[in-house]
Amino acid sequence: MQILSGRVDAKGEIKEPEIAQMQSVEKEGDGYYQFRGTLRTGKSGFLGYTVRILPHHPLAVAPFVPLLITWASESSVASPELILK
């Protein structure tokens, strides 16, 4: 899991994102996991962030398989506090 952050343009899109890795810290049961990461930036202005989940398998050629990447959205993230802990 990764945090992407950076300056946001007029459309609300993150431009030139900085990427930070998140670590799994706890299994909460029934397919739910808690992740933790640190978000740091030396930039000012309109900033945004999101998280993405990349597939991971030792035999995978690359982690960027288009239909297997999941992005955070209001409907997919139950509680922002889970991300920000």
PDB file with one MODEL, atoms N, CA, C and O in Angstrom:
MODEL        1
ATOM      1  N   MET A   1       0.857  -1.156   0.000  1.00  0.00           N
ATOM      2  CA  MET A   1       0.000   0.000   0.000  1.00  0.00           C
ATOM      3  C   MET A   1       0.904   1.219   0.000  1.00  0.00           C
ATOM      4  O   MET A   1       1.967   1.214   0.620  1.00  0.00           O
ATOM      5  N   GLN A   2       0.475   2.267  -0.702  1.00  0.00           N
ATOM      6  CA  GLN A   2       1.266   3.482  -0.826  1.00  0.00           C
ATOM      7  C   GLN A   2       0.418   4.725  -0.580  1.00  0.00           C
ATOM      8  O   GLN A   2      -0.788   4.729  -0.827  1.00  0.00           O
ATOM      9  N   ILE A   3       1.067   5.778  -0.091  1.00  0.00           N
ATOM     10  CA  ILE A   3       0.453   7.101  -0.002  1.00  0.00           C
ATOM     11  C   ILE A   3       1.065   7.935  -1.119  1.00  0.00           C
ATOM     12  O   ILE A   3       2.287   7.994  -1.252  1.00  0.00           O
ATOM     13  N   LEU A   4       0.224   8.578  -1.919  1.00  0.00           N
ATOM     14  CA  LEU A   4       0.688   9.515  -2.931  1.00  0.00           C
ATOM     15  C   LEU A   4       0.260  10.904  -2.490  1.00  0.00           C
ATOM     16  O   LEU A   4      -0.901  11.111  -2.138  1.00  0.00           O
ATOM     17  N   SER A   5       1.179  11.854  -2.503  1.00  0.00           N
ATOM     18  CA  SER A   5       0.851  13.209  -2.076  1.00  0.00           C
ATOM     19  C   SER A   5       1.580  14.210  -2.964  1.00  0.00           C
ATOM     20  O   SER A   5       2.592  13.894  -3.589  1.00  0.00           O
ATOM     21  N   GLY A   6       1.038  15.426  -3.003  1.00  0.00           N
ATOM     22  CA  GLY A   6       1.684  16.471  -3.785  1.00  0.00           C
ATOM     23  C   GLY A   6       0.756  17.645  -4.013  1.00  0.00           C
ATOM     24  O   GLY A   6      -0.359  17.691  -3.492  1.00  0.00           O
ATOM     25  N   ARG A   7       1.232  18.587  -4.796  1.00  0.00           N
ATOM     26  CA  ARG A   7       0.432  19.759  -5.135  1.00  0.00           C
ATOM     27  C   ARG A   7      -0.760  19.337  -5.985  1.00  0.00           C
ATOM     28  O   ARG A   7      -0.675  18.430  -6.813  1.00  0.00           O
ATOM     29  N   VAL A   8      -1.873  20.027  -5.751  1.00  0.00           N
ATOM     30  CA  VAL A   8      -3.121  19.735  -6.456  1.00  0.00           C
ATOM     31  C   VAL A   8      -3.391  20.837  -7.466  1.00  0.00           C
ATOM     32  O   VAL A   8      -3.246  22.020  -7.155  1.00  0.00           O
ATOM     33  N   ASP A   9      -3.789  20.448  -8.691  1.00  0.00           N
ATOM     34  CA  ASP A   9      -4.115  21.444  -9.715  1.00  0.00           C
ATOM     35  C   ASP A   9      -5.567  21.905  -9.576  1.00  0.00           C
ATOM     36  O   ASP A   9      -6.264  21.500  -8.646  1.00  0.00           O
ATOM     37  N   ALA A  10      -6.015  22.743 -10.495  1.00  0.00           N
ATOM     38  CA  ALA A  10      -7.372  23.305 -10.443  1.00  0.00           C
ATOM     39  C   ALA A  10      -8.454  22.228 -10.550  1.00  0.00           C
ATOM     40  O   ALA A  10      -9.583  22.450 -10.111  1.00  0.00           O
ATOM     41  N   LYS A  11      -8.132  21.066 -11.125  1.00  0.00           N
ATOM     42  CA  LYS A  11      -9.095  19.969 -11.252  1.00  0.00           C
ATOM     43  C   LYS A  11      -9.084  19.054 -10.028  1.00  0.00           C
ATOM     44  O   LYS A  11      -9.862  18.103  -9.959  1.00  0.00           O
ATOM     45  N   GLY A  12      -8.206  19.337  -9.062  1.00  0.00           N
ATOM     46  CA  GLY A  12      -8.116  18.495  -7.875  1.00  0.00           C
ATOM     47  C   GLY A  12      -7.229  17.281  -8.057  1.00  0.00           C
ATOM     48  O   GLY A  12      -7.257  16.370  -7.230  1.00  0.00           O
ATOM     49  N   GLU A  13      -6.438  17.250  -9.128  1.00  0.00           N
ATOM     50  CA  GLU A  13      -5.553  16.123  -9.391  1.00  0.00           C
ATOM     51  C   GLU A  13      -4.165  16.401  -8.834  1.00  0.00           C
ATOM     52  O   GLU A  13      -3.663  17.522  -8.918  1.00  0.00           O
ATOM     53  N   ILE A  14      -3.552  15.375  -8.269  1.00  0.00           N
ATOM     54  CA  ILE A  14      -2.211  15.500  -7.721  1.00  0.00           C
ATOM     55  C   ILE A  14      -1.215  15.461  -8.878  1.00  0.00           C
ATOM     56  O   ILE A  14      -1.219  14.535  -9.689  1.00  0.00           O
ATOM     57  N   LYS A  15      -0.364  16.483  -8.938  1.00  0.00           N
ATOM     58  CA  LYS A  15       0.661  16.563  -9.974  1.00  0.00           C
ATOM     59  C   LYS A  15       2.020  16.224  -9.369  1.00  0.00           C
ATOM     60  O   LYS A  15       2.349  16.683  -8.275  1.00  0.00           O
ATOM     61  N   GLU A  16       2.798  15.431 -10.075  1.00  0.00           N
ATOM     62  CA  GLU A  16       4.130  15.014  -9.637  1.00  0.00           C
ATOM     63  C   GLU A  16       4.102  14.495  -8.195  1.00  0.00           C
ATOM     64  O   GLU A  16       4.731  15.082  -7.314  1.00  0.00           O
ATOM     65  N   PRO A  17       3.383  13.407  -7.954  1.00  0.00           N
ATOM     66  CA  PRO A  17       3.219  12.905  -6.582  1.00  0.00           C
ATOM     67  C   PRO A  17       4.506  12.377  -5.971  1.00  0.00           C
ATOM     68  O   PRO A  17       5.364  11.823  -6.658  1.00  0.00           O
ATOM     69  N   GLU A  18       4.618  12.562  -4.674  1.00  0.00           N
ATOM     70  CA  GLU A  18       5.645  11.892  -3.883  1.00  0.00           C
ATOM     71  C   GLU A  18       5.005  10.607  -3.385  1.00  0.00           C
ATOM     72  O   GLU A  18       3.829  10.600  -3.020  1.00  0.00           O
ATOM     73  N   ILE A  19       5.766   9.524  -3.367  1.00  0.00           N
ATOM     74  CA  ILE A  19       5.212   8.222  -2.987  1.00  0.00           C
ATOM     75  C   ILE A  19       5.894   7.728  -1.713  1.00  0.00           C
ATOM     76  O   ILE A  19       7.121   7.691  -1.627  1.00  0.00           O
ATOM     77  N   ALA A  20       5.083   7.351  -0.729  1.00  0.00           N
ATOM     78  CA  ALA A  20       5.590   6.781   0.521  1.00  0.00           C
ATOM     79  C   ALA A  20       4.951   5.409   0.719  1.00  0.00           C
ATOM     80  O   ALA A  20       3.754   5.236   0.491  1.00  0.00           O
ATOM     81  N   GLN A  21       5.746   4.449   1.138  1.00  0.00           N
ATOM     82  CA  GLN A  21       5.240   3.091   1.394  1.00  0.00           C
ATOM     83  C   GLN A  21       4.523   3.043   2.734  1.00  0.00           C
ATOM     84  O   GLN A  21       4.889   3.746   3.676  1.00  0.00           O
ATOM     85  N   MET A  22       3.502   2.209   2.806  1.00  0.00           N
ATOM     86  CA  MET A  22       2.787   1.966   4.058  1.00  0.00           C
ATOM     87  C   MET A  22       3.048   0.516   4.458  1.00  0.00           C
ATOM     88  O   MET A  22       3.230  -0.353   3.606  1.00  0.00           O
ATOM     89  N   GLN A  23       3.061   0.272   5.752  1.00  0.00           N
ATOM     90  CA  GLN A  23       3.307  -1.066   6.281  1.00  0.00           C
ATOM     91  C   GLN A  23       2.050  -1.617   6.939  1.00  0.00           C
ATOM     92  O   GLN A  23       1.311  -0.892   7.604  1.00  0.00           O
ATOM     93  N   SER A  24       1.821  -2.904   6.743  1.00  0.00           N
ATOM     94  CA  SER A  24       0.714  -3.564   7.428  1.00  0.00           C
ATOM     95  C   SER A  24       1.092  -3.709   8.896  1.00  0.00           C
ATOM     96  O   SER A  24       2.143  -4.263   9.220  1.00  0.00           O
ATOM     97  N   VAL A  25       0.228  -3.207   9.788  1.00  0.00           N
ATOM     98  CA  VAL A  25       0.546  -3.262  11.216  1.00  0.00           C
ATOM     99  C   VAL A  25      -0.371  -4.195  12.000  1.00  0.00           C
ATOM    100  O   VAL A  25      -0.016  -4.641  13.091  1.00  0.00           O
ATOM    101  N   GLU A  26      -1.546  -4.493  11.451  1.00  0.00           N
ATOM    102  CA  GLU A  26      -2.460  -5.344  12.213  1.00  0.00           C
ATOM    103  C   GLU A  26      -3.535  -5.911  11.291  1.00  0.00           C
ATOM    104  O   GLU A  26      -4.064  -5.211  10.428  1.00  0.00           O
ATOM    105  N   LYS A  27      -3.848  -7.192  11.489  1.00  0.00           N
ATOM    106  CA  LYS A  27      -4.980  -7.809  10.808  1.00  0.00           C
ATOM    107  C   LYS A  27      -6.187  -7.644  11.708  1.00  0.00           C
ATOM    108  O   LYS A  27      -6.173  -8.077  12.860  1.00  0.00           O
ATOM    109  N   GLU A  28      -7.221  -7.024  11.191  1.00  0.00           N
ATOM    110  CA  GLU A  28      -8.403  -6.759  12.016  1.00  0.00           C
ATOM    111  C   GLU A  28      -9.495  -7.800  11.802  1.00  0.00           C
ATOM    112  O   GLU A  28     -10.595  -7.666  12.338  1.00  0.00           O
ATOM    113  N   GLY A  29      -9.198  -8.832  11.023  1.00  0.00           N
ATOM    114  CA  GLY A  29     -10.148  -9.914  10.824  1.00  0.00           C
ATOM    115  C   GLY A  29     -11.028  -9.728   9.611  1.00  0.00           C
ATOM    116  O   GLY A  29     -11.261  -8.605   9.163  1.00  0.00           O
ATOM    117  N   ASP A  30     -11.516 -10.839   9.080  1.00  0.00           N
ATOM    118  CA  ASP A  30     -12.465 -10.868   7.975  1.00  0.00           C
ATOM    119  C   ASP A  30     -11.963 -10.090   6.754  1.00  0.00           C
ATOM    120  O   ASP A  30     -12.753  -9.429   6.079  1.00  0.00           O
ATOM    121  N   GLY A  31     -10.656 -10.163   6.465  1.00  0.00           N
ATOM    122  CA  GLY A  31     -10.097  -9.510   5.283  1.00  0.00           C
ATOM    123  C   GLY A  31      -9.734  -8.049   5.460  1.00  0.00           C
ATOM    124  O   GLY A  31      -9.375  -7.384   4.488  1.00  0.00           O
ATOM    125  N   TYR A  32      -9.821  -7.528   6.684  1.00  0.00           N
ATOM    126  CA  TYR A  32      -9.484  -6.129   6.951  1.00  0.00           C
ATOM    127  C   TYR A  32      -8.112  -6.039   7.606  1.00  0.00           C
ATOM    128  O   TYR A  32      -7.793  -6.809   8.512  1.00  0.00           O
ATOM    129  N   TYR A  33      -7.309  -5.096   7.139  1.00  0.00           N
ATOM    130  CA  TYR A  33      -5.974  -4.883   7.675  1.00  0.00           C
ATOM    131  C   TYR A  33      -5.774  -3.405   7.968  1.00  0.00           C
ATOM    132  O   TYR A  33      -6.363  -2.546   7.312  1.00  0.00           O
ATOM    133  N   GLN A  34      -4.947  -3.118   8.947  1.00  0.00           N
ATOM    134  CA  GLN A  34      -4.598  -1.734   9.262  1.00  0.00           C
ATOM    135  C   GLN A  34      -3.178  -1.477   8.757  1.00  0.00           C
ATOM    136  O   GLN A  34      -2.268  -2.271   8.994  1.00  0.00           O
ATOM    137  N   PHE A  35      -3.007  -0.357   8.060  1.00  0.00           N
ATOM    138  CA  PHE A  35      -1.710   0.030   7.527  1.00  0.00           C
ATOM    139  C   PHE A  35      -1.286   1.342   8.158  1.00  0.00           C
ATOM    140  O   PHE A  35      -2.119   2.142   8.586  1.00  0.00           O
ATOM    141  N   ARG A  36       0.028   1.552   8.211  1.00  0.00           N
ATOM    142  CA  ARG A  36       0.561   2.790   8.770  1.00  0.00           C
ATOM    143  C   ARG A  36       1.663   3.303   7.850  1.00  0.00           C
ATOM    144  O   ARG A  36       2.469   2.534   7.326  1.00  0.00           O
ATOM    145  N   GLY A  37       1.679   4.619   7.669  1.00  0.00           N
ATOM    146  CA  GLY A  37       2.714   5.243   6.864  1.00  0.00           C
ATOM    147  C   GLY A  37       2.929   6.665   7.322  1.00  0.00           C
ATOM    148  O   GLY A  37       2.120   7.224   8.062  1.00  0.00           O
ATOM    149  N   THR A  38       4.023   7.244   6.876  1.00  0.00           N
ATOM    150  CA  THR A  38       4.358   8.619   7.237  1.00  0.00           C
ATOM    151  C   THR A  38       4.296   9.487   5.998  1.00  0.00           C
ATOM    152  O   THR A  38       4.869   9.162   4.958  1.00  0.00           O
ATOM    153  N   LEU A  39       3.593  10.589   6.130  1.00  0.00           N
ATOM    154  CA  LEU A  39       3.439  11.539   5.026  1.00  0.00           C
ATOM    155  C   LEU A  39       4.186  12.803   5.398  1.00  0.00           C
ATOM    156  O   LEU A  39       3.825  13.488   6.355  1.00  0.00           O
ATOM    157  N   ARG A  40       5.233  13.114   4.637  1.00  0.00           N
ATOM    158  CA  ARG A  40       6.023  14.320   4.882  1.00  0.00           C
ATOM    159  C   ARG A  40       6.163  15.074   3.569  1.00  0.00           C
ATOM    160  O   ARG A  40       6.302  14.475   2.502  1.00  0.00           O
ATOM    161  N   THR A  41       6.124  16.379   3.663  1.00  0.00           N
ATOM    162  CA  THR A  41       6.321  17.184   2.469  1.00  0.00           C
ATOM    163  C   THR A  41       7.017  18.486   2.834  1.00  0.00           C
ATOM    164  O   THR A  41       6.807  19.034   3.916  1.00  0.00           O
ATOM    165  N   GLY A  42       7.830  18.963   1.939  1.00  0.00           N
ATOM    166  CA  GLY A  42       8.490  20.246   2.118  1.00  0.00           C
ATOM    167  C   GLY A  42       7.831  21.310   1.268  1.00  0.00           C
ATOM    168  O   GLY A  42       8.371  22.404   1.101  1.00  0.00           O
ATOM    169  N   LYS A  43       6.664  20.991   0.729  1.00  0.00           N
ATOM    170  CA  LYS A  43       5.952  21.898  -0.160  1.00  0.00           C
ATOM    171  C   LYS A  43       4.869  22.655   0.599  1.00  0.00           C
ATOM    172  O   LYS A  43       4.405  22.217   1.651  1.00  0.00           O
ATOM    173  N   SER A  44       4.477  23.789   0.051  1.00  0.00           N
ATOM    174  CA  SER A  44       3.349  24.528   0.610  1.00  0.00           C
ATOM    175  C   SER A  44       2.344  24.758  -0.508  1.00  0.00           C
ATOM    176  O   SER A  44       2.636  24.507  -1.677  1.00  0.00           O
ATOM    177  N   GLY A  45       1.173  25.230  -0.148  1.00  0.00           N
ATOM    178  CA  GLY A  45       0.137  25.467  -1.145  1.00  0.00           C
ATOM    179  C   GLY A  45      -0.974  24.453  -1.022  1.00  0.00           C
ATOM    180  O   GLY A  45      -1.160  23.849   0.034  1.00  0.00           O
ATOM    181  N   PHE A  46      -1.718  24.264  -2.108  1.00  0.00           N
ATOM    182  CA  PHE A  46      -2.815  23.312  -2.120  1.00  0.00           C
ATOM    183  C   PHE A  46      -2.243  21.915  -2.316  1.00  0.00           C
ATOM    184  O   PHE A  46      -1.744  21.578  -3.389  1.00  0.00           O
ATOM    185  N   LEU A  47      -2.325  21.106  -1.258  1.00  0.00           N
ATOM    186  CA  LEU A  47      -1.777  19.757  -1.283  1.00  0.00           C
ATOM    187  C   LEU A  47      -2.892  18.732  -1.129  1.00  0.00           C
ATOM    188  O   LEU A  47      -3.911  18.991  -0.490  1.00  0.00           O
ATOM    189  N   GLY A  48      -2.684  17.594  -1.712  1.00  0.00           N
ATOM    190  CA  GLY A  48      -3.655  16.515  -1.584  1.00  0.00           C
ATOM    191  C   GLY A  48      -2.943  15.194  -1.374  1.00  0.00           C
ATOM    192  O   GLY A  48      -1.730  15.093  -1.561  1.00  0.00           O
ATOM    193  N   TYR A  49      -3.696  14.191  -0.987  1.00  0.00           N
ATOM    194  CA  TYR A  49      -3.133  12.857  -0.824  1.00  0.00           C
ATOM    195  C   TYR A  49      -4.195  11.819  -1.129  1.00  0.00           C
ATOM    196  O   TYR A  49      -5.393  12.091  -1.058  1.00  0.00           O
ATOM    197  N   THR A  50      -3.743  10.647  -1.465  1.00  0.00           N
ATOM    198  CA  THR A  50      -4.605   9.493  -1.668  1.00  0.00           C
ATOM    199  C   THR A  50      -3.774   8.256  -1.361  1.00  0.00           C
ATOM    200  O   THR A  50      -2.557   8.346  -1.194  1.00  0.00           O
ATOM    201  N   VAL A  51      -4.415   7.125  -1.288  1.00  0.00           N
ATOM    202  CA  VAL A  51      -3.695   5.864  -1.104  1.00  0.00           C
ATOM    203  C   VAL A  51      -4.051   4.934  -2.248  1.00  0.00           C
ATOM    204  O   VAL A  51      -5.122   5.035  -2.847  1.00  0.00           O
ATOM    205  N   ARG A  52      -3.135   4.031  -2.537  1.00  0.00           N
ATOM    206  CA  ARG A  52      -3.419   3.007  -3.548  1.00  0.00           C
ATOM    207  C   ARG A  52      -2.855   1.682  -3.074  1.00  0.00           C
ATOM    208  O   ARG A  52      -1.855   1.619  -2.359  1.00  0.00           O
ATOM    209  N   ILE A  53      -3.525   0.636  -3.494  1.00  0.00           N
ATOM    210  CA  ILE A  53      -3.098  -0.726  -3.181  1.00  0.00           C
ATOM    211  C   ILE A  53      -2.630  -1.351  -4.489  1.00  0.00           C
ATOM    212  O   ILE A  53      -3.368  -1.396  -5.473  1.00  0.00           O
ATOM    213  N   LEU A  54      -1.394  -1.830  -4.481  1.00  0.00           N
ATOM    214  CA  LEU A  54      -0.831  -2.498  -5.649  1.00  0.00           C
ATOM    215  C   LEU A  54      -0.802  -3.997  -5.399  1.00  0.00           C
ATOM    216  O   LEU A  54      -0.564  -4.425  -4.270  1.00  0.00           O
ATOM    217  N   PRO A  55      -1.041  -4.805  -6.431  1.00  0.00           N
ATOM    218  CA  PRO A  55      -0.955  -6.250  -6.237  1.00  0.00           C
ATOM    219  C   PRO A  55       0.488  -6.660  -5.945  1.00  0.00           C
ATOM    220  O   PRO A  55       1.431  -6.040  -6.439  1.00  0.00           O
ATOM    221  N   HIS A  56       0.650  -7.698  -5.146  1.00  0.00           N
ATOM    222  CA  HIS A  56       1.992  -8.187  -4.824  1.00  0.00           C
ATOM    223  C   HIS A  56       1.997  -9.708  -4.908  1.00  0.00           C
ATOM    224  O   HIS A  56       1.219 -10.387  -4.238  1.00  0.00           O
ATOM    225  N   HIS A  57       2.882 -10.219  -5.735  1.00  0.00           N
ATOM    226  CA  HIS A  57       3.076 -11.664  -5.854  1.00  0.00           C
ATOM    227  C   HIS A  57       4.502 -11.886  -6.324  1.00  0.00           C
ATOM    228  O   HIS A  57       4.964 -11.176  -7.217  1.00  0.00           O
ATOM    229  N   PRO A  58       5.215 -12.849  -5.750  1.00  0.00           N
ATOM    230  CA  PRO A  58       6.617 -13.053  -6.127  1.00  0.00           C
ATOM    231  C   PRO A  58       6.826 -13.365  -7.612  1.00  0.00           C
ATOM    232  O   PRO A  58       7.907 -13.111  -8.142  1.00  0.00           O
ATOM    233  N   LEU A  59       5.829 -13.903  -8.281  1.00  0.00           N
ATOM    234  CA  LEU A  59       5.976 -14.234  -9.703  1.00  0.00           C
ATOM    235  C   LEU A  59       5.473 -13.131 -10.639  1.00  0.00           C
ATOM    236  O   LEU A  59       5.554 -13.270 -11.860  1.00  0.00           O
ATOM    237  N   ALA A  60       4.958 -12.048 -10.078  1.00  0.00           N
ATOM    238  CA  ALA A  60       4.454 -10.957 -10.912  1.00  0.00           C
ATOM    239  C   ALA A  60       5.616 -10.247 -11.603  1.00  0.00           C
ATOM    240  O   ALA A  60       6.665 -10.016 -11.001  1.00  0.00           O
ATOM    241  N   VAL A  61       5.413  -9.906 -12.870  1.00  0.00           N
ATOM    242  CA  VAL A  61       6.439  -9.205 -13.636  1.00  0.00           C
ATOM    243  C   VAL A  61       6.540  -7.752 -13.178  1.00  0.00           C
ATOM    244  O   VAL A  61       7.637  -7.201 -13.093  1.00  0.00           O
ATOM    245  N   ALA A  62       5.393  -7.132 -12.883  1.00  0.00           N
ATOM    246  CA  ALA A  62       5.362  -5.730 -12.452  1.00  0.00           C
ATOM    247  C   ALA A  62       4.154  -5.523 -11.538  1.00  0.00           C
ATOM    248  O   ALA A  62       3.148  -6.216 -11.682  1.00  0.00           O
ATOM    249  N   PRO A  63       4.244  -4.565 -10.587  1.00  0.00           N
ATOM    250  CA  PRO A  63       3.114  -4.317  -9.679  1.00  0.00           C
ATOM    251  C   PRO A  63       2.015  -3.447 -10.301  1.00  0.00           C
ATOM    252  O   PRO A  63       0.943  -3.302  -9.714  1.00  0.00           O
ATOM    253  N   PHE A  64       2.264  -2.874 -11.466  1.00  0.00           N
ATOM    254  CA  PHE A  64       1.313  -1.936 -12.054  1.00  0.00           C
ATOM    255  C   PHE A  64       0.430  -2.610 -13.099  1.00  0.00           C
ATOM    256  O   PHE A  64       0.491  -2.273 -14.282  1.00  0.00           O
ATOM    257  N   VAL A  65      -0.388  -3.561 -12.662  1.00  0.00           N
ATOM    258  CA  VAL A  65      -1.338  -4.251 -13.532  1.00  0.00           C
ATOM    259  C   VAL A  65      -2.628  -3.431 -13.503  1.00  0.00           C
ATOM    260  O   VAL A  65      -3.278  -3.364 -12.459  1.00  0.00           O
ATOM    261  N   PRO A  66      -3.022  -2.800 -14.625  1.00  0.00           N
ATOM    262  CA  PRO A  66      -4.109  -1.813 -14.623  1.00  0.00           C
ATOM    263  C   PRO A  66      -5.371  -2.155 -13.841  1.00  0.00           C
ATOM    264  O   PRO A  66      -5.808  -1.330 -13.039  1.00  0.00           O
ATOM    265  N   LEU A  67      -5.970  -3.303 -14.024  1.00  0.00           N
ATOM    266  CA  LEU A  67      -7.238  -3.590 -13.354  1.00  0.00           C
ATOM    267  C   LEU A  67      -7.073  -4.127 -11.934  1.00  0.00           C
ATOM    268  O   LEU A  67      -8.066  -4.425 -11.271  1.00  0.00           O
ATOM    269  N   LEU A  68      -5.829  -4.254 -11.457  1.00  0.00           N
ATOM    270  CA  LEU A  68      -5.597  -4.784 -10.110  1.00  0.00           C
ATOM    271  C   LEU A  68      -5.159  -3.710  -9.117  1.00  0.00           C
ATOM    272  O   LEU A  68      -4.938  -4.021  -7.946  1.00  0.00           O
ATOM    273  N   ILE A  69      -5.028  -2.454  -9.551  1.00  0.00           N
ATOM    274  CA  ILE A  69      -4.675  -1.358  -8.651  1.00  0.00           C
ATOM    275  C   ILE A  69      -5.963  -0.782  -8.087  1.00  0.00           C
ATOM    276  O   ILE A  69      -6.892  -0.477  -8.835  1.00  0.00           O
ATOM    277  N   THR A  70      -6.020  -0.632  -6.770  1.00  0.00           N
ATOM    278  CA  THR A  70      -7.199  -0.055  -6.120  1.00  0.00           C
ATOM    279  C   THR A  70      -6.823   1.290  -5.519  1.00  0.00           C
ATOM    280  O   THR A  70      -5.833   1.404  -4.797  1.00  0.00           O
ATOM    281  N   TRP A  71      -7.631   2.319  -5.828  1.00  0.00           N
ATOM    282  CA  TRP A  71      -7.405   3.671  -5.315  1.00  0.00           C
ATOM    283  C   TRP A  71      -8.416   3.971  -4.229  1.00  0.00           C
ATOM    284  O   TRP A  71      -9.534   3.456  -4.248  1.00  0.00           O
ATOM    285  N   ALA A  72      -8.017   4.811  -3.275  1.00  0.00           N
ATOM    286  CA  ALA A  72      -8.933   5.255  -2.219  1.00  0.00           C
ATOM    287  C   ALA A  72     -10.020   6.114  -2.837  1.00  0.00           C
ATOM    288  O   ALA A  72      -9.772   6.893  -3.757  1.00  0.00           O
ATOM    289  N   SER A  73     -11.216   5.960  -2.323  1.00  0.00           N
ATOM    290  CA  SER A  73     -12.341   6.808  -2.716  1.00  0.00           C
ATOM    291  C   SER A  73     -13.280   6.855  -1.520  1.00  0.00           C
ATOM    292  O   SER A  73     -13.147   6.075  -0.578  1.00  0.00           O
ATOM    293  N   GLU A  74     -14.212   7.763  -1.572  1.00  0.00           N
ATOM    294  CA  GLU A  74     -15.149   7.872  -0.457  1.00  0.00           C
ATOM    295  C   GLU A  74     -15.923   6.580  -0.251  1.00  0.00           C
ATOM    296  O   GLU A  74     -16.270   6.244   0.881  1.00  0.00           O
ATOM    297  N   SER A  75     -16.196   5.856  -1.316  1.00  0.00           N
ATOM    298  CA  SER A  75     -16.974   4.630  -1.177  1.00  0.00           C
ATOM    299  C   SER A  75     -16.125   3.443  -0.733  1.00  0.00           C
ATOM    300  O   SER A  75     -16.662   2.475  -0.195  1.00  0.00           O
ATOM    301  N   SER A  76     -14.786   3.498  -0.950  1.00  0.00           N
ATOM    302  CA  SER A  76     -13.968   2.331  -0.619  1.00  0.00           C
ATOM    303  C   SER A  76     -13.236   2.458   0.708  1.00  0.00           C
ATOM    304  O   SER A  76     -12.715   1.465   1.215  1.00  0.00           O
ATOM    305  N   VAL A  77     -13.181   3.657   1.285  1.00  0.00           N
ATOM    306  CA  VAL A  77     -12.487   3.848   2.550  1.00  0.00           C
ATOM    307  C   VAL A  77     -13.525   4.071   3.637  1.00  0.00           C
ATOM    308  O   VAL A  77     -14.235   5.076   3.637  1.00  0.00           O
ATOM    309  N   ALA A  78     -13.605   3.128   4.556  1.00  0.00           N
ATOM    310  CA  ALA A  78     -14.633   3.200   5.597  1.00  0.00           C
ATOM    311  C   ALA A  78     -14.406   4.355   6.554  1.00  0.00           C
ATOM    312  O   ALA A  78     -15.361   4.998   6.990  1.00  0.00           O
ATOM    313  N   SER A  79     -13.159   4.624   6.882  1.00  0.00           N
ATOM    314  CA  SER A  79     -12.875   5.669   7.863  1.00  0.00           C
ATOM    315  C   SER A  79     -11.507   6.275   7.583  1.00  0.00           C
ATOM    316  O   SER A  79     -10.508   5.555   7.585  1.00  0.00           O
ATOM    317  N   PRO A  80     -11.438   7.597   7.341  1.00  0.00           N
ATOM    318  CA  PRO A  80     -10.123   8.219   7.100  1.00  0.00           C
ATOM    319  C   PRO A  80      -9.172   8.041   8.268  1.00  0.00           C
ATOM    320  O   PRO A  80      -7.958   8.067   8.068  1.00  0.00           O
ATOM    321  N   GLU A  81      -9.680   7.860   9.484  1.00  0.00           N
ATOM    322  CA  GLU A  81      -8.818   7.675  10.638  1.00  0.00           C
ATOM    323  C   GLU A  81      -7.977   6.416  10.496  1.00  0.00           C
ATOM    324  O   GLU A  81      -6.859   6.360  11.009  1.00  0.00           O
ATOM    325  N   LEU A  82      -8.500   5.400   9.803  1.00  0.00           N
ATOM    326  CA  LEU A  82      -7.721   4.188   9.602  1.00  0.00           C
ATOM    327  C   LEU A  82      -6.471   4.478   8.790  1.00  0.00           C
ATOM    328  O   LEU A  82      -5.431   3.854   9.004  1.00  0.00           O
ATOM    329  N   ILE A  83      -6.564   5.411   7.868  1.00  0.00           N
ATOM    330  CA  ILE A  83      -5.421   5.766   7.029  1.00  0.00           C
ATOM    331  C   ILE A  83      -4.465   6.673   7.787  1.00  0.00           C
ATOM    332  O   ILE A  83      -3.250   6.552   7.629  1.00  0.00           O
ATOM    333  N   LEU A  84      -4.978   7.565   8.593  1.00  0.00           N
ATOM    334  CA  LEU A  84      -4.152   8.589   9.206  1.00  0.00           C
ATOM    335  C   LEU A  84      -3.543   8.202  10.542  1.00  0.00           C
ATOM    336  O   LEU A  84      -2.780   8.980  11.113  1.00  0.00           O
ATOM    337  N   LYS A  85      -3.858   7.029  11.051  1.00  0.00           N
ATOM    338  CA  LYS A  85      -3.308   6.620  12.352  1.00  0.00           C
ATOM    339  C   LYS A  85      -1.806   6.493  12.259  1.00  0.00           C
ATOM    340  O   LYS A  85      -1.152   6.159  13.247  1.00  0.00           O
TER     341      LYS A  85
ENDMDL
END
